[in-house]
Amino acid sequence: MKKTLLALFAIVSLASCKDATTAQFKSLGKPHIITMYGCDGRIIRQWESTGSVSNEAHSDGWYFEDAATHKLVEVTGPIVIEVK
């Protein structure tokens, strides 16, 4: 009975997820394209991550592993993050 209730709860929880939340879970572990923009709207730099991009706690910053260098990159500012 407990397993049935737990499974039902899990199904209801997943079914009630918003589209953005569902997309966020689907993107876990996938490469992302991270683009940094300048004040004038021009692209300053662009990276591809090896997997998911994480956000800094209590900050507007993001961090990820760069696929080209395999080094940690931390960015903040006008950033656009897209799943590849």
N, C-alpha and C positions, 0 to 999 in steps of 0.2 A: 504494500500500500504506500509506504514512504517513497519508494522508487517511482511509482506511478505519479504521485503528487509532485515530486521533484521534476520529473520529465515534463509534466503538464505546465509547471511553472516556467521551465526553461523555454518551452515552445511559445507560451504566451509572451514571455519577455522578449524573445527574438522577433515575434510577429509585431510587437508594439514599437520596435525600434524605428526611429526616423530614417529617412533615406540617407542622410549625411552620416549618421552613426553606422549604418550598415556598410556604406562605402568606406568608412574609416577602417572597419574591421577587415574588409576585403583587401585593403591596400597594405596591410601589415606584411612586412618582409619583402615587398616589391620595390624595385628601384624607383626613385623619384627624380624629377628634374627640378632643381632649385635655382631660381633666377633672382638676382639682386638688381634693383633699379636705383638710379641716381635721382636727385631732386628734380631734374629736368625730364624724367621719364625714360631716359636711355638706359640700356642694359649695361651694367658695370661688370658683372661677372655671372657665369652660369656653371653649375656643377651637376653631375649625376651621382646619386647616392648608390651605395652597394645594397641598400635595403631601406627600411623605414627611416623617417626623419622624426626626431623627438624634440619636444619643446622644453626649454629650461623652466624649472619651477620658479614661480614668483618673478618672472621676467618675460620680455617679449622676444627673447632669443631662441634660436633653433640650433640643433647640432646633428651631425650625420657623418658617416664615413664616405669620403670621396672615392668613387670607383676608379679614377685615374691614378691616384697616389696612394690610396688605402690609408690616408691620414685623416684624423679627426678634424672637422671643420665646424666652427661655431660662427653663426651669423646673426645679425639683428638689423633692423631697418626695413625699408620697403622690399619685402620678399614675396615671391609667388612660388608656391610649392605644388607640383602636379605629379600625379602617378604616371610613370612612363608607360 
